[in-house]
Amino acid sequence: MRRALIVLVVATAVLAAALVTIAGYNWRAARVLADEQLEMRAFEEARRLVQRVASGGLPSVAAVRPLLEDVLGEEVLYAAVDWPDGTPLVEAGPVPPLDVGLAREAVQRVRSGGGDAFVRRRVAVRGEEVEEFVIAAAGPARRGSRPAGRALRELFGGGGDGGAGRGRPVLRLGLRLAAYHPHIRNAGLVLLLALLVGPLTVAAAGFAAWAGRRAERTREQAARRERLASLGELAATVAHEVRNPLGAIKGYAQLVEEGAGGDTAKRAGQTIRDECERLERTVTQVLGYARDAQPRLEPVDLRALLDVELGRLAADAAAREVRLVRDYGGEAVELRADRDQLARALANLVQNALAVSPPGGRVVVGLRPERRHVELFVADEGPGVAEEDRERVFVPFFSRRAGGTGLGLALVRRIAEAHGGSAAVADRAGGGAEFVLRLPR
């Protein structure tokens, strides 16, 4: 299940990235296509204009102006013929001043390249964005590289009309960008949509994976609680059945020990009584585990609770030559919990840590408060817990320790889950294990 959820998130992320990449490519292609369309439109208008002028015989300003005005329309804002030094020959529409540098650059390109040349710039005319094309034609002795060039040479190539020494006139066409923006705008909207939808899709997939994983954990916890409840009921029944005869055996063993005449009989009676006491402790743990785990919530000061419990366990720690170290931090931590259940869970964790710690070692008990949770941890310097056993140690009756019942940690997890939290174990830096109760605040 978990692997399937990871695959879902990764596949969604790859799909979203591909969507954004395609949308970005389409947007760049739309910009390139719009530029090409502008250029083609400019030369098409130039070709048609010059052909119409040339078809009327020798061109004149009076004849050219109406033809320039006919070019104007939805796409073309203005048209003009100027000398390269900025002197206008004929204009139609709201023509801005000529950029002399651009005109000379276009003429220079004609001279250096041997064919027609153009230079373009973006200007604002009466609040509109306009792409202006400054077109220069090759001289009569050269062949233009475009069909428009041959007609332009016929109109401008001679440099006559009183313009000797001024060079070759240039044709200026101003094309409205608004006519070509819809394509770019649509591609941009698609790109924006992809940028929005892509992360949202990945986030939705991540949320679905998180929700699925959470639901799976909830189902696992519910199934585990059901199994443990059934096991607890069975264990309670067996414990009740064992406790009464166990008490009788213990009583008779004590009588045998007191009335025995020899050392062997006394030792036998003592052994029977010790084993009966051990079984009684086990029965008590089983009954404690089988007891209803529904917590009775009340405000609990965790620092004060830990101090009380560690005080009760101080003698046991001293007998084992193990130091109990407090690591509470500087923040007061209070939450709603069952005081007795938390005390029982803490006692089990600390007793386990003392049992595995070497003489001279330390057991660290501390708190790590977070915004919505608090972690209560117990760290020891023992051999640690093997990775394959980190879940099994919380299963009832599982224990790697000699003499262990396997119920202490199972009870810890049951108490944690009854409070809406969790219990886990991890390696401790420097050796040993760290058991963590994570509880909601």
C-alpha positions as CSV (number, residue, x, y, z in Angstrom):
1,M,0.0,0.0,0.0
2,R,2.7,2.4,1.0
3,R,4.7,1.7,-2.2
4,A,1.7,2.2,-4.3
5,L,1.0,5.6,-2.7
6,I,4.7,6.6,-3.3
7,V,4.4,5.5,-7.0
8,L,1.2,7.6,-7.3
9,V,2.8,10.7,-6.0
10,V,5.9,10.3,-8.2
11,A,3.8,9.6,-11.3
12,T,1.7,12.6,-10.6
13,A,4.7,14.8,-10.1
14,V,6.2,13.6,-13.4
15,L,2.9,14.2,-15.2
16,A,2.7,17.7,-13.7
17,A,6.3,18.5,-14.8
18,A,5.6,17.3,-18.3
19,L,2.4,19.4,-18.5
20,V,4.3,22.5,-17.4
21,T,7.1,21.7,-19.9
22,I,4.7,21.3,-22.8
23,A,2.9,24.5,-21.8
24,G,6.1,26.4,-21.6
25,Y,7.2,25.1,-25.0
26,N,3.9,26.1,-26.5
27,W,4.2,29.6,-25.0
28,R,7.7,30.0,-26.5
29,A,6.5,28.6,-29.8
30,A,3.6,31.1,-29.8
31,R,6.0,34.0,-29.3
32,V,8.2,32.8,-32.1
33,L,5.2,32.3,-34.4
34,A,3.9,35.7,-33.6
35,D,7.2,37.3,-34.5
36,E,7.3,35.4,-37.8
37,Q,3.8,36.4,-38.6
38,L,4.6,40.1,-37.9
39,E,7.6,39.9,-40.2
40,M,5.7,38.1,-42.9
41,R,2.8,40.6,-42.6
42,A,5.2,43.6,-42.9
43,F,6.9,42.3,-46.0
44,E,3.5,41.3,-47.5
45,E,2.2,44.8,-47.1
46,A,5.4,46.2,-48.4
47,R,5.3,44.0,-51.5
48,R,1.6,44.9,-52.2
49,L,2.2,48.6,-51.6
50,V,5.2,48.8,-53.9
51,Q,3.6,46.7,-56.6
52,R,0.6,49.1,-56.6
53,V,2.8,52.1,-56.8
54,A,5.0,50.6,-59.6
55,S,1.9,49.6,-61.6
56,G,0.9,53.3,-61.8
57,G,4.0,54.4,-63.6
58,L,6.5,56.9,-62.3
59,P,5.7,57.3,-58.5
60,S,5.0,60.7,-56.9
61,V,4.2,61.8,-53.4
62,A,0.6,62.6,-54.4
63,A,0.1,59.2,-55.9
64,V,1.8,57.3,-53.0
65,R,-0.1,58.9,-50.1
66,P,-3.5,57.4,-50.9
67,L,-1.9,54.0,-51.4
68,L,-0.2,54.3,-48.0
69,E,-3.6,55.3,-46.5
70,D,-5.2,52.2,-48.0
71,V,-2.7,50.0,-46.1
72,L,-3.9,51.3,-42.8
73,G,-6.4,49.1,-41.0
74,E,-6.9,46.7,-38.1
75,E,-3.3,45.5,-38.2
76,V,-1.3,48.4,-39.7
77,L,-1.4,51.7,-37.7
78,Y,0.8,53.8,-39.9
79,A,3.0,53.8,-43.0
80,A,5.6,56.2,-44.2
81,V,8.5,56.7,-46.6
82,D,11.5,58.7,-45.2
83,W,15.0,59.6,-46.1
84,P,17.6,57.9,-43.9
85,D,18.4,61.3,-42.3
86,G,14.9,61.5,-40.9
87,T,13.3,63.8,-43.5
88,P,9.8,62.4,-44.4
89,L,8.8,61.9,-48.0
90,V,5.2,60.8,-47.5
91,E,3.3,59.7,-44.4
92,A,-0.1,58.1,-43.5
93,G,-1.4,57.7,-40.0
94,P,0.0,58.8,-36.6
95,V,3.7,58.3,-37.6
96,P,6.3,58.7,-34.8
97,P,9.6,60.4,-35.6
98,L,12.1,58.2,-37.4
99,D,14.9,56.7,-35.5
100,V,17.8,57.7,-37.7
101,G,20.1,55.1,-36.3
102,L,17.7,52.3,-37.2
103,A,17.3,53.7,-40.8
104,R,21.1,53.9,-41.2
105,E,21.5,50.4,-39.8
106,A,18.9,49.0,-42.3
107,V,20.7,50.8,-45.2
108,Q,24.1,49.5,-43.9
109,R,22.8,46.0,-43.9
110,V,21.7,46.4,-47.5
111,R,25.2,47.5,-48.4
112,S,27.0,44.8,-46.5
113,G,24.6,41.9,-47.3
114,G,23.7,42.6,-50.9
115,G,20.0,42.1,-50.4
116,D,16.9,43.7,-48.8
117,A,17.2,44.4,-45.1
118,F,14.9,45.5,-42.3
119,V,15.3,46.6,-38.7
120,R,12.4,46.4,-36.2
121,R,11.7,48.2,-33.0
122,R,8.8,48.4,-30.5
123,V,7.3,51.8,-29.9
124,A,4.2,53.2,-28.2
125,V,1.9,55.3,-30.4
126,R,-1.2,56.9,-28.8
127,G,-1.2,54.3,-26.1
128,E,-0.8,51.3,-28.4
129,E,2.1,48.9,-28.6
130,V,3.4,48.9,-32.2
131,E,6.1,46.9,-33.9
132,E,7.8,49.2,-36.4
133,F,9.6,47.7,-39.4
134,V,12.2,49.9,-41.2
135,I,12.7,48.3,-44.6
136,A,15.5,49.2,-47.0
137,A,15.8,47.9,-50.5
138,A,18.9,46.9,-52.4
139,G,20.2,49.0,-55.3
140,P,19.2,48.5,-58.9
141,A,22.3,46.6,-59.8
142,R,21.7,43.9,-57.0
143,R,19.1,41.2,-56.7
144,G,16.9,41.4,-53.5
145,S,16.5,38.4,-51.3
146,R,12.8,38.8,-51.0
147,P,10.0,39.4,-53.6
148,A,9.2,42.7,-51.9
149,G,12.8,43.8,-52.5
150,R,12.5,43.9,-56.2
151,A,9.5,46.1,-56.1
152,L,11.2,48.3,-53.4
153,R,14.2,48.8,-55.7
154,E,11.9,50.1,-58.4
155,L,10.4,52.7,-56.0
156,F,13.4,53.6,-53.9
157,G,16.5,52.3,-55.7
158,G,17.3,55.3,-57.8
159,G,17.6,57.8,-55.0
160,G,16.0,60.4,-57.2
161,D,13.1,62.8,-56.7
162,G,15.4,65.5,-55.6
163,G,17.1,63.3,-53.0
164,A,20.5,63.0,-54.5
165,G,23.1,62.6,-51.8
166,R,20.6,61.6,-49.1
167,G,20.9,57.9,-49.8
168,R,18.2,55.4,-50.3
169,P,14.7,56.0,-48.9
170,V,13.2,53.5,-46.4
171,L,9.7,52.3,-45.9
172,R,8.3,52.3,-42.4
173,L,5.3,50.1,-41.4
174,G,3.8,50.1,-37.9
175,L,1.9,46.9,-37.0
176,R,-0.4,46.8,-34.0
177,L,0.8,44.1,-31.6
178,A,-2.7,43.8,-30.2
179,A,-3.7,41.9,-33.3
180,Y,-1.1,39.2,-32.6
181,H,-1.3,39.1,-28.8
182,P,-4.3,36.7,-28.5
183,H,-2.2,33.8,-29.5
184,I,0.6,34.6,-27.1
185,R,-2.0,35.4,-24.4
186,N,-3.8,32.1,-24.8
187,A,-0.5,30.2,-24.7
188,G,0.5,32.2,-21.6
189,L,-2.8,31.4,-19.9
190,V,-2.3,27.7,-20.7
191,L,1.2,28.0,-19.1
192,L,-0.2,29.8,-16.1
193,L,-2.9,27.2,-15.8
194,A,-0.2,24.4,-16.0
195,L,1.9,26.2,-13.3
196,L,-1.2,26.3,-11.1
197,V,-2.7,22.9,-11.8
198,G,0.7,21.1,-11.7
199,P,1.6,21.8,-8.1
200,L,-2.1,21.5,-7.0
201,T,-2.2,18.1,-8.6
202,V,0.9,17.0,-6.9
203,A,-0.4,18.4,-3.6
204,A,-3.7,16.6,-4.1
205,A,-1.8,13.4,-4.8
206,G,0.4,13.9,-1.8
207,F,-2.7,14.6,0.4
208,A,-4.4,11.5,-1.0
209,A,-1.3,9.5,-0.2
210,W,-1.1,10.9,3.3
211,A,-4.8,10.4,3.9
212,G,-4.6,6.8,2.5
213,R,-1.6,6.1,4.7
214,R,-3.3,7.6,7.7
215,A,-6.4,5.5,7.0
216,E,-4.3,2.4,6.7
217,R,-2.6,3.1,10.0
218,T,-6.0,3.7,11.6
219,R,-7.2,0.4,10.3
220,E,-4.1,-1.3,11.5
221,Q,-4.5,0.2,15.0
222,A,-8.2,-0.8,15.1
223,A,-7.3,-4.3,14.1
224,R,-4.5,-4.5,16.6
225,R,-6.8,-3.1,19.3
226,E,-9.4,-5.8,18.5
227,R,-6.7,-8.5,18.6
228,L,-5.3,-7.2,21.8
229,A,-8.7,-6.8,23.4
230,S,-9.5,-10.5,22.6
231,L,-6.1,-11.5,23.9
232,G,-6.6,-9.4,27.0
233,E,-10.0,-11.1,27.7
234,L,-8.4,-14.5,27.3
235,A,-5.5,-13.6,29.5
236,A,-7.7,-12.2,32.2
237,T,-9.8,-15.4,32.2
238,V,-6.7,-17.5,32.5
239,A,-5.2,-15.2,35.2
240,H,-8.3,-15.5,37.3
241,E,-8.3,-19.2,36.9
242,V,-4.6,-19.4,37.9
243,R,-4.6,-16.9,40.8
244,N,-6.7,-19.0,43.2
245,P,-4.9,-22.3,42.9
246,L,-1.6,-20.4,42.9
247,G,-2.4,-18.8,46.2
248,A,-3.2,-22.3,47.6
249,I,0.1,-23.7,46.4
250,K,2.0,-20.7,47.9
251,G,0.3,-21.3,51.2
252,Y,1.1,-24.9,51.4
253,A,4.7,-24.2,50.3
254,Q,5.0,-21.9,53.2
255,L,3.7,-24.5,55.6
256,V,6.1,-27.1,54.2
257,E,9.0,-24.6,54.6
258,E,8.1,-23.8,58.2
259,G,7.5,-27.5,59.2
260,A,10.3,-29.1,57.3
261,G,13.0,-30.7,59.4
262,G,15.8,-30.7,56.8
263,D,17.6,-28.0,54.8
264,T,16.6,-29.7,51.5
265,A,12.9,-29.5,52.3
266,K,13.2,-25.9,53.4
267,R,15.0,-24.9,50.2
268,A,12.3,-26.7,48.2
269,G,9.6,-24.9,50.1
270,Q,11.4,-21.6,49.5
271,T,11.8,-22.3,45.8
272,I,8.1,-23.1,45.4
273,R,7.1,-19.9,47.2
274,D,9.5,-17.7,45.2
275,E,8.2,-19.2,41.9
276,C,4.6,-18.7,43.1
277,E,5.4,-15.0,43.8
278,R,6.9,-14.6,40.4
279,L,3.8,-16.1,38.8
280,E,1.6,-13.8,40.9
281,R,3.5,-10.8,39.5
282,T,2.9,-12.1,36.0
283,V,-0.8,-12.6,36.7
284,T,-1.0,-9.1,38.1
285,Q,0.6,-7.7,34.9
286,V,-1.7,-9.7,32.8
287,L,-4.7,-8.4,34.7
288,G,-3.4,-4.9,34.5
289,Y,-3.0,-5.2,30.7
290,A,-6.5,-6.7,30.3
291,R,-8.0,-3.8,32.3
292,D,-10.1,-1.3,30.5
293,A,-7.6,1.2,28.9
294,Q,-10.1,4.1,28.5
295,P,-8.3,7.0,30.0
296,R,-9.9,9.4,32.5
297,L,-8.6,12.7,31.3
298,E,-7.5,15.6,33.6
299,P,-4.9,18.3,33.4
300,V,-1.5,16.8,34.2
301,D,1.8,18.6,34.7
302,L,4.3,16.3,33.1
303,R,7.4,17.7,34.8
304,A,5.8,17.1,38.2
305,L,4.6,13.6,37.3
306,L,8.0,12.6,36.1
307,D,9.6,13.9,39.3
308,V,7.3,11.9,41.4
309,E,7.8,8.7,39.5
310,L,11.6,9.1,39.2
311,G,11.6,9.6,43.0
312,R,9.9,6.3,43.5
313,L,12.4,4.5,41.2
314,A,15.5,6.2,42.7
315,A,16.2,3.4,45.1
316,D,16.0,0.7,42.3
317,A,18.4,2.8,40.2
318,A,20.8,3.3,43.1
319,A,20.8,-0.5,43.7
320,R,21.8,-1.1,40.1
321,E,24.4,1.8,40.2
322,V,22.6,3.6,37.4
323,R,22.0,7.4,37.4
324,L,18.6,8.8,36.5
325,V,19.1,12.0,34.5
326,R,16.3,14.5,33.9
327,D,16.2,16.4,30.6
328,Y,12.9,18.4,30.7
329,G,14.0,21.6,29.0
330,G,12.9,25.0,30.2
331,E,9.2,24.9,29.1
332,A,6.4,23.9,31.4
333,V,4.4,21.1,29.8
334,E,0.8,20.4,30.6
335,L,-1.7,18.2,28.8
336,R,-5.0,16.4,29.5
337,A,-4.2,12.8,30.3
338,D,-4.9,9.9,32.7
339,R,-2.3,10.5,35.4
340,D,-2.3,6.9,36.7
341,Q,-1.9,5.4,33.2
342,L,1.0,7.7,32.3
343,A,2.7,6.9,35.6
344,R,2.3,3.2,34.8
345,A,3.7,3.6,31.3
346,L,6.7,5.7,32.6
347,A,7.4,3.2,35.3
348,N,7.5,0.3,32.7
349,L,9.9,2.3,30.4
350,V,12.2,3.3,33.2
351,Q,12.3,-0.2,34.8
352,N,13.1,-1.7,31.4
353,A,15.9,0.9,30.9
354,L,17.3,0.2,34.3
355,A,17.3,-3.6,33.7
356,V,19.4,-3.3,30.5
357,S,21.8,-0.5,31.6
358,P,25.3,-1.5,32.8
359,P,26.5,-0.4,36.2
360,G,27.8,3.2,36.0
361,G,25.4,3.9,33.1
362,R,22.7,6.6,32.7
363,V,19.0,6.5,32.0
364,V,17.8,9.9,30.6
365,V,14.2,10.8,31.0
366,G,13.0,13.9,29.3
367,L,10.4,15.9,27.4
368,R,10.4,17.4,23.9
369,P,7.4,19.8,23.6
370,E,6.1,20.6,20.2
371,R,3.2,22.9,19.1
372,R,0.6,20.2,19.0
373,H,2.4,17.2,20.6
374,V,4.8,16.4,23.3
375,E,7.4,13.6,23.3
376,L,8.2,11.8,26.6
377,F,11.4,9.8,26.0
378,V,13.5,7.3,28.1
379,A,17.0,6.6,26.8
380,D,19.3,4.0,28.1
381,E,22.9,2.8,27.4
382,G,22.0,-0.8,27.0
383,P,22.5,-3.1,23.9
384,G,19.7,-1.4,22.0
385,V,16.8,-3.0,20.1
386,A,17.4,-4.9,16.8
387,E,15.7,-3.3,13.8
388,E,13.6,-6.4,13.1
389,D,12.3,-6.3,16.7
390,R,11.3,-2.6,16.9
391,E,7.6,-3.4,16.3
392,R,7.6,-6.8,17.9
393,V,8.7,-5.5,21.3
394,F,5.2,-3.8,21.6
395,V,3.4,-7.1,20.9
396,P,2.1,-8.9,24.1
397,F,4.3,-11.7,25.5
398,F,7.3,-10.9,23.2
399,S,10.5,-10.4,25.1
400,R,14.2,-10.9,24.4
401,R,15.1,-10.3,28.1
402,A,15.4,-13.3,30.5
403,G,12.6,-13.2,33.0
404,G,10.6,-10.7,31.0
405,T,6.8,-11.2,30.5
406,G,6.5,-9.2,27.3
407,L,3.6,-7.1,28.7
408,G,5.3,-3.9,29.8
409,L,5.9,-2.3,26.4
410,A,2.6,-3.7,25.1
411,L,0.9,-1.8,27.9
412,V,2.9,1.3,27.1
413,R,1.7,1.3,23.5
414,R,-1.9,0.6,24.6
415,I,-1.9,3.6,26.9
416,A,-0.3,5.8,24.3
417,E,-2.9,4.9,21.7
418,A,-5.7,5.3,24.2
419,H,-4.6,8.9,24.5
420,G,-4.5,9.4,20.7
421,G,-0.7,9.1,20.6
422,S,1.9,6.5,19.7
423,A,4.9,4.6,21.1
424,A,8.1,3.9,19.2
425,V,11.7,2.9,19.7
426,A,14.8,4.1,17.9
427,D,18.6,3.8,18.3
428,R,20.3,6.3,20.5
429,A,23.3,8.2,19.4
430,G,26.3,6.7,21.1
431,G,24.6,3.3,21.8
432,G,21.5,2.1,23.5
433,A,17.8,2.6,22.8
434,E,15.4,5.5,23.1
435,F,11.7,4.8,23.7
436,V,9.4,7.7,22.8
437,L,5.8,8.3,23.9
438,R,4.2,10.9,21.5
439,L,1.1,12.4,23.1
440,P,-1.3,15.1,21.8
441,R,-1.4,18.4,23.8
